[in-house]
Amino acid sequence: MIKQFFMRLTLVLFGCAVAFLMAEAVLRIFAPAWLTRRMEELNAGPYQWFDSDGNLPVRIADDEVIGFIPLSKARIDFYEYANNVSFDEFGGRVTTAGENKKSFIIPFLGDSMLFGLGVDDGQTYLSLLGSKSSVRYLNLGIPGSCLAQEIDIIKYRHKDLGSPPLYVFNFFTGNDFSDLVNYYKKNKGLTEENRPWISPYPFENFLREVNRYFYHNHILKKSFSVQFFRNQVLYLYNRMCHGQFKDPVFLVMDKNNKDYLSLVRNYLNLQLERLNDLSRELNFKFIFIIIPDRHQVYPDLLKLKIPYYGIKEADIDVELPNRMLKDSLGGIPYIDLLGCLKYRGESLYYIQDNHFTVKGNEAAAECIYPELKKYLYEIGRIDIGN
């Protein structure tokens, strides 16, 4: 009996292995376009993953990151890039020639797009802007931050920064909306009438960890059949449980995702109201730079991702995230890069990583400069030079 059991088990395992190999072969030969793109993204770049920016030397206040340790250095490694980063005397990322401009400082706040994940200190778009300016631009970008945390930075550091009369917020539509939702999920600064949105599905965090494992495992990420099966599970979960396992920008480009859009608008308006109150209290002005996600810039890439998530193309509005932010800003000045970057060619973003390449930073700087120069002069009579 035992011998027969193991014989049957061996045959079952052998049959499964043969079926898996056949499926792998078929998918490698006849892979749909979305799966081919997925495999390209997963296996892009020669570098290894070391939690990317997880080892940065941060400064903490009230359990929030408010900057980095002044004059420190760090190393960032990801699949497609590896960079050394340096921090100035303010604990912001070093910008080109900025430290020699002592007369006037303009702090820029934002997440990893402003910080410049993926490029060297002198290659970030703020460094490139600073090299053209007669005033100093201070890079206070913090990977993973959102508008709420950036307002906290001003609250904690305004006097430390010399009480600057102007701040520039850099808003990345790729994940700044979802990061704001996550901020409220953690129950930061909420009143009873504005409780955080909590997923009703208790296994969501577990599924996120499983998904993370599938994303980074060096064997599983090379298997077409494993990634195909993973996608089918993802699709079914999103359809059956109204899950949100998508690139965050798709959550705010989907016109039918009304509950989520309403939630985001509410949280965004709460923080903008808070920012307006703080600006009156501390007597500063501010403007926004709106940075688009790669799926907004590249229609072909968008078309590959729509079937990957099982979304209807008619439900996607690539301009909706930008329009929603601009509507909430009202009369607050802004610079929207979406239209400009659409005509800047390929390779502005990394293949796997949703950050600007060197070329992307150069394009962003070229798009921002004339509008920033005009706005700074209009709202503060600040002349940044030619």
C-alpha positions, -999 to +999 in steps of 0.1 A: +000+000+000+027+025+009+047+016-022+015+022-043+009+055-026+044+068-034+041+055-069+008+074-075+023+105-058+053+104-080+031+101-111+010+130-100+040+152-094+055+141-127+023+150-145+022+184-128+058+190-137+051+181-174+020+203-174+039+232-159+067+229-185+043+226-214+024+257-201+057+275-197+067+267-233+034+277-248+033+310-229+069+318-239+060+313-276+025+327-276+026+352-247+001+380-249+016+415-252+008+424-216+026+394-202+057+401-224+058+436-210+054+423-175+083+399-179+104+428-193+096+449-163+103+422-138+137+413-152+150+447-162+184+459-151+216+443-139+215+454-102+200+436-073+172+447-050+183+459-015+151+476-004+161+505-026+159+536-003+154+517+029+188+526+044+186+563+041+198+583+072+165+599+082+157+624+109+125+617+129+101+640+147+069+627+163+073+594+144+075+612+111+105+616+087+112+653+084+146+651+066+180+634+065+210+637+087+230+668+075+262+662+056+257+624+055+259+600+026+240+568+015+239+542-012+207+533-032+205+500-052+176+488-073+173+465-103+179+492-129+202+516-111+228+521-083+236+555-070+255+572-041+236+601-026+248+630-005+230+654+019+237+691+025+238+711+057+200+713+058+196+675+054+183+678+019+197+660-011+227+679-026+219+700-056+243+713-083+261+744-072+233+751-047+255+754-016+273+785-030+241+805-033+235+818+002+213+848-005+179+832-010+166+797-005+135+781-021+127+747-005+111+721-028+090+694-012+080+661-027+085+623-028+111+601-046+105+618-079+118+651-065+145+633-044+157+617-076+157+580-071+176+565-100+201+592-108+232+609-092+230+641-072+238+664-101+213+646-124+180+653-106+157+677-123+161+701-093+199+700-097+195+709-133+171+737-125+194+749-098+223+751-122+204+777-142+192+798-112+206+827-093+189+815-061+194+783-042+169+754-046+167+731-016+158+695-023+137+683+007+122+653-013+116+622+009+109+589-008+075+576+002+062+609+016+029+625+007+014+660+009+003+656+046+039+647+056+053+675+035+031+700+053+044+685+086+080+692+074+071+729+070+055+730+104+086+714+121+113+731+100+101+765+088+123+785+113+152+761+109+151+768+071+152+805+077+114+812+074+114+811+036+086+831+019+080+805-007+077+767-010+074+745-042+054+713-038+061+685-063+030+662-067+035+629-085+002+616-098+017+580-099+013+574-062+008+607-042-029+602-041-026+566-028+001+577-003-023+602+010-049+575+015-023+554+033-015+583+055-051+584+066-052+546+070-026+550+097-051+573+115-029+604+115-045+636+125-082+625+120-113+638+136-143+615+144-161+626+113-132+618+090-122+583+098-097+565+076-108+541+049-100+506+059-102+476+036-130+452+046-109+422+034-087+409+063-063+390+040-053+420+019-020+426+038-012+390+035-018+391-002+004+421-006+032+403+011+027+373-012+026+396-042+058+413-030+075+379-028+064+370-064+078+403-075+113+399-061+120+362-061+147+356-087+132+323-099+095+331-099+100+364-117+114+345-147+086+321-151+059+331-177+034+306-163+038+316-127+033+353-136+004+344-158-013+325-129-005+353-105-022+378-128-053+356-131-056+355-093-050+392-091-078+398-116-103+376-099-095+392-065-100+427-078-133+417-095-148+397-066-136+418-037-133+453-053-096+451-044-071+478-052-042+457-064-032+479-093-006+505-100-019+534-079-024+557-109-050+534-123-071+539-092-074+576-100-076+572-138-106+549-136-138+570-139-159+542-124-138+540-092-162+566-077-159+557-040-121+559-042-121+591-061-145+607-036-122+595-008-091+610-024-108+643-031-119+645+005-084+638+019-067+661-006-090+690+002-085+685+039-047+688+035-049+718+011-071+735+037-045+727+063-017+740+040-036+773+034-040+777+072-003+771+078+007+795+050-013+823+066+001+815+100+037+814+089+034+840+061+046+820+031+033+814-005+035+781-024+030+766-059+027+731-072+045+711-099+024+682-112+045+653-123+027+626-144+029+588-142+045+570-172+012+554-181-002+589-186+027+599-209+029+567-230-004+556-247+012+523-259+023+514-224-012+522-211-028+499-237-006+470-225-016+475-189-053+479-194-058+442-203-034+432-176-058+446-150-089+437-169-101+473-171-122+487-199-103+512-220-134+535-221-132+538-183-097+552-183-092+590-183-054+597-183-060+634-174-084+627-145-057+627-118-042+660-130-076+676-134-088+665-100-057+680-083-060+713-103-097+716-094-088+712-057-060+738-060-085+764-072-064+796-076-032+781-063-005+784-090+007+751-106+029+738-134+015+706-151+041+686-169+018+661-186+014+679-219+051+688-222+065+653-214+042+636-239+063+651-267+097+643-252+102+609-267+109+575-251+130+564-221+119+592-197+111+565-171+128+533-161+113+500-174+105+484-141+108+514-118+084+543-121+110+570-117+127+594-141+158+583-159+186+608-166+168+617-198+135+620-179+150+644-153+165+665-182+131+667-199+113+676-166+138+704-160+133+718-195+095+717-191+096+733-156+121+761-161+102+787-182+070+782-162+088+783-128+107+814-138+074+831-147+055+820-116+083+830-092+084+865-106+047+869-107+040+857-071+071+870-054+091+892-077+119+866-076+142+869-106+161+836-110+182+848-139+184+838-175 
